[in-house]
Amino acid sequence: MPYYETIFIARQDISTPQAEALADQFTKVIEELGGSVPRREYWGLRSLAYRIRKNRKGHYMLLNIEAPATAMVEVERQMGINEDIIRYLTIRADKLLTGPSAMMQARTARGDERGGRGDFRGGRGERGRFGESRFGESRFGDNRGEGRSYEGRGEGRGYEGRRRDEEGGPAREAAVGAGGETGGEA
């Protein structure tokens, strides 16, 4: 019988036991159609590279399968129908691996040797204030904060504009002339 490796990603909303139940369901279908699942691995809830059907994470599951092609067609059909499965991929393999997959090897190796950020990238070093480069000069030029005018950009009139309104500046006179709140002469 041919060998297959199938990986499916289940929605982030389901729990880990529900993801395991999905794998049990597909294993049962394969066994009913004359195949077997010698190994399966749960890779955990992992972040997706991009959103898929409004999901940013997913439960990853690997199934090593030894089954006829008709069984794989049926399993893929059921994965496509199931609303909890957001993606799946099946490839035909020459032989099935017996040890842990590359994802599980990376997880175990990373767990023992991984230190804090300082161990991996070196110390954070001497850092300047925001906007300064490592050499002490400003990224914003020498006249930082000078010459910045927000008039005419649509960001509001600022303090001076409000002050004129309160004192009866041009904005108040326009409102009064148009029959504003003072109830002027008609």
Protein Blocks (a to p, Z undefined) as FASTA:
>chain_A
ZZddddddddfkbcfklmmmmmmmmmmmmmmnopacfbccdebjcddfbdcehiabdcdd
dddddddfklmmmmmmmmmmpmkbmbdcddddfbdcfbdcfklmmmmmmmmmpccfklmn
opebjaddehiafkopafkbjkgoiapafehnlnajbjmlmmmmmnopaklmmmmmnopa
nopaZZ
